[in-house]
Amino acid sequence: MRRFFIDPEASVKDVFFLSEQESHHLQRVLRLTVGTPLQLLDGKGNVHDAEIAEPGKQVQLTILSSQYIEQDAIPLRVCQSVLKGQKMELLIQKCTELGVSEFTPFYSERSQLKKKELAKVSKKYDRWQRIIEEACKQCGTPWAMTLKPLLSFEEMVAGGKRQAQRILFWEEESVENSLHSLPLQKEKTGLQIVFGPEGGFPLEEVAKAKGNDFQILSLGSRILKAETANIAAVSIVQHLLGNM
């Protein structure tokens, strides 16, 4: 079934008019016709089953039913040091699919992006937001992942919800000290997990994280690329939290 994103502030009643942008996509790209069933998502847990009633600049829909889906009881917040190329787009897409609550990009000492490249990161936010919405539509995810502003490493470790369990994954940590040996605190305040850049974290940054109540863990004996480590760990943690 095709899914479309709507403004979470929009009032959805028996009849609803799709935005001009989504209407264009529905008619000109997908070529859907009157009577076709579809779903509307607002990214805030509301899901509406509808069907096309009338074409037009703003397609008219008939709302058939609506439901509200609760967010995961234990929210997972991911912090990722900015990676090069399109790796961040991949992680934003996959973290959305895996039900991550918040995604915070940050820059650290070994980030491979130059200062002028970091300055351009904020310009990518519109595209990243579109990737989140497209991932929600493709997977039927009722809650859109919240994209947080770019932070420095120091801002990232000093901020956040201190009552939540905080974990930083470090490739130089002892293999014995991993998710296998650490019980997750399944509290409603959630869990924050942090991943480094391609070059990993230096000892100084790990020490700063420890000083800010982070637990330092290994992801095991395998050497993983930065983006693989993120996707693998998020999948495991979501399973352990009961979110998958």
N, C-alpha and C positions, 0 to 999 in steps of 0.2 A: 504493500500500500504506500502511495506517495504521501509525504509529510511536508508541511509548510510551517515556517516560523511566524509567529505573530507577536505584537507588542504585549508584554505582560500587563500593561496598564489598560489594554483595550477591554471594552465591555463585550462579552460574548453572550448573545441571546439566541433566539430561534433563527434569526437571519444575521449573517455576518458578511461583510465586504472585505475581501482580501486586498492587501496593499497593491499599488500599481506595479511595483517591482516583482512581487510574487505572482501577480496576475499575468504579467508578461511571460514569466518563466512557465507558468502553467499552460498558457495558450500557445505561445510561439515556439517554445522549446520542447515541452512534453506533449503538447497537442492533446490535452485531455478534453473530454467532451461532457456535455450535460448528463447528469446522472452518475458520473464517476465518483466512487467513494474515496475519501482521503482523511488525513488526520491533521489537526492543528496543534502545535506545541508552543508554549510561551516561555519555556526554559525555567519556570518556577513551579513545576509539578503539575500544571493543568494540561490535560489532554482532552481534545474535543474530536469526536467522530462526526464527519460532515459529508455532504455530497454537493456536487456542482449544480446550482439551480439555473443561473443565467450567465452567459459570457458578457464581457464588457471591459472597459478600462480598469475597473475594479470588479473582479469576478464575484458574483453573488453566490453565497453558500447557504445551504440549509443545515443547521446544527441538529444532529440526530441524538447525541448523548454527550455527557461530559463527566470527567472523573478527575479527582485530585490524588496524586501519588506522593506519599511521604518521601522525604529525602532519607538517605541512609542514616541510621541511628548514630553511627560512629563516623563522622566525616573524615576523609583523608585529604590532607593538604600537602602538595608537592612543591618543593623549591628546587629549581634547576639552574645551575650555572650556565650562562649563555653559550651555546654551541655554534659552530660555523655552518655556513651553507643552509640547507633546508632541513637540517636535523631538528631544529626547534619546531618547525611546522609538523613534522612527523610526531614528535612527542606531545604536542598540544592536541593533535587529532587522537592519538592513542590514549592519552590520559582522560580525554572526554569520553571516549568509548568505554573505558574501564571504570567510569563513575567517580573520578577524582572531584573533590569539592572545590578546591582552589589551586591555582597554579601561579607560582611567583618566580619570575626570572631574576637572576642576580648575576653580578660579575665578581670574580675572585682573582687572586694573584696570577694563576696560571691560565686564565681565560685566553684563548688564542685570538680573540678579536682585538683589533687595535682601537685606540681611543676614538678615532673618527668613525669607526664601524659601530662602536657602542652607542655613539650619539645618534645613530640612525635606527636603533632598536625600537624606540618609541613610535617611529613612523610605520613599523610593521604591525602595530596593534590592531588596526582596522582589519588587515588581512587575517591576523590570528583569530580575531573575533568571528570572522566569517567562517573560518575553519571549524571553530567550536560549533557554530550553528549548523553547518553542513554535517558534521559528525553526529549531532543530535538527531537530525532529520534521517540520516541513513540508518541509524541504530535504534531510533525510537526512544532515545534517552530523554526522560521528562525534565531533568534538571540540567541546565547548562552550567558548565564549569566556569567559575569566576576567575577572570584574568586580572592579576594584581600588577601594580606598577613595578618597573625595574628598580632593584635595590642594589646597594653595595653589599659585600659579604658581611661587613660589620653591622649594617642596618638589618640584614636578614636574621643574623643570630641573636641580635639584641631585641628584636621585635617578636611578634607572634603571641600566641596565647600560652603563657607559662604553665597553666594548669594542665595543658595537653602533654602527652608523651612526645618527646622530641628525639629523632634519630638522624644521625649523619652516617652515610655509608662511605667507607674509606678503604681503598684497595690494599693499604699497608697494615690494616688491622689484622690481628690473629684470626685465622680461619675458625678457631674454636669459639670465638666470640661473634656469633651470628644470630640470625633470626631463629635458628634452631634452639639456641640457649636462652633467648630472651622472651619471657612472657609479655604479650601485648596487654596494656592496660585498657580494657574495653570500656572506656568511659565516654559519656556523650560529648565531652569537650573535644574529643577527636585525637588525631595522630598527625604529626608533622614529620615528613621525611625529606632529606636533603641529598642531592646528588651533585658531584663536582664536574669540572670541565674535562676536556680530552686529556689534559695533563695531570688531573687529579688534584687533591688538596695538599699543600705543604704542611709540615708539622705545626707551624705557627698558627695556621687557621684552624687546625684540628684542636689545638689547645684552647683557642678562643671559644670554639663551639662547646668544649667540655666545661669551660667557665660559665657558659650560659645554659647549663642543664641539659646539654645534648648527650645522648648515649651514642658511642661510636661502635659501629658494627661492620663486619665483613660480609660480602655477598658470596663467599665461598672460594674455592681454589681455582675456579676458572677465570681466565682473564677476559673481560667483556668490554666491548666498545661502550663509550659513554651512553649512547642512546639505547643500546641493548640492556645495559644495567638498569636503567630507569624503567623500561617496560617490564622487564622480568621482575624487579622488586615490587613495582606497583601491583602487578598481577598477584604475586604471592601474598602481599600485605592485605589486599582487598579480600582475598580468599580467607585469610586468617581472621579478619575482622567480621566475616560473615556478610560482606557486601557483594559477593559473587556466588 
